[in-house]
Amino acid sequence: MSTGMHLTKIGFGSAAEASWVEIDASALLHNVGVFRQLARREDDDVRLGVVLKGDAYGHGLLPVLSSVHEHVDCVYVITAQDALAIRHFEREAHLAARDVLVLGAVSATEAVLLAEAGVAWVVGDATLPAVITALRAASAPRLQVHLHVDTGLSREGFLPHELVPLWQLVRSAEDVLHCKGVLSHFANVEDVTDQAYARQQVARFEQGVQTLAQLGAPRLERHMAASAASLVLPSSRFDTLRVGIGLYGLWPSSETRLSARVVLGETPQLRPVLSWRCRSQVIRTLEQGAYVGYGCTYRCTEPTRIAVFPVGYFDGYPRLSSGRAHVLVGGRRCAVIGRVMMNHIIVDVTHADIGDASSVLATLIGSDGEEQVGADVVASWADTISYEIVTRIGAHVPRRAV
Ligand SMILES: *Cc1c(COP(=O)(O)O)cnc(C)c1O
């Protein structure tokens, strides 16, 4: 075990220094403020919850948590393991326990641990009977649960009519369960500017909430809106927002950005939290006619000064961006030439103002001077979305708070 950890350290040691991610804590707090503003209401404010799944969208669970913990009302994760890591962090840092909710699948054993840790769990699949049995066998404290209504995403959750037997089961297990909330999740708010389908989902959600009330459920916390709906569909805000991508300063989509301006009268200014930088390994000048990289897909039409950076698709820089990507060097856009490789990219720095430097810094995501490369732009080169770009930056790439 200790040998394995040592080898891991050596294995990643040099690569870890090759590129790194910077996390801007002030940008995180700024974005919390933007959603707090949206959550403001004349009577009582909507609660602000943040989604830290996927290692806080690749930003690093603990760095992000330590910045936002005291500024949000609740935290959502997918796994029981992450929820327990949050409880551990709170104990170590002598912080009060926040509301933490596990959105994903858990085993019966994990459910017992969640009950003991005072973490809530979303019931969205058929594990509940096994969970109830395990909770009783362990004489665990009551597990807080929220019920997931499937209103049209067809992922987890129960259709409105399936809530009747579900509620009977929950009520029959009141010795070990405490039902606190009801939720749903949208299918396509960020993909469209016409929210007809989302409004249908809201109507089904309200029908589900009403069904539960008719069955005698107490007043439950209702939550449905992720980032996009929080921004562009005020009727979906209910009691709590579940903000993921927006916390990290990224827009769910360009459609959402356009709609937000229409709905809110102005475009909220989100500040990107993550920058990804890399220091070059080699700088040299290639002759006219030289081929660059695997497949000889690029050929220099003139003498070309190149910088080789020790970062590639192993680290999460998408190979599909080959032939389209640029990075920032010295505040200028410089093309990535040839193919993105496993551990390298090659950048044309002929027109960057680098003098005779033996090493330069590249910004793969983030800003340098006046120029900016957004995660959404990198995503467009790779036919994907910013969510995938940031969550796929390798876990071995160090995250540093700045
Ligand atoms: C991921 C997720 C969110 C957050 O979505 P964003 O678009 O990143 O804001 C909210 N709720 C559920 C259930 C999710 O899975």
The ligand as an ORCA input file, in Angstrom:
! r2SCAN-3c Opt
* xyz 0 1
  C     -26.189     18.201    -12.415
  C     -27.472     18.478    -11.783
  C     -27.833     19.788    -11.447
  C     -26.996     20.993    -11.824
  O     -27.098     21.265    -13.213
  P     -26.361     22.525    -13.861
  O     -26.886     22.574    -15.259
  O     -24.913     22.217    -13.839
  O     -26.697     23.695    -13.042
  C     -29.013     19.971    -10.743
  N     -29.794     18.917    -10.410
  C     -29.491     17.645    -10.748
  C     -30.417     16.547    -10.360
  C     -28.326     17.383    -11.448
  O     -28.033     16.123    -11.786
*
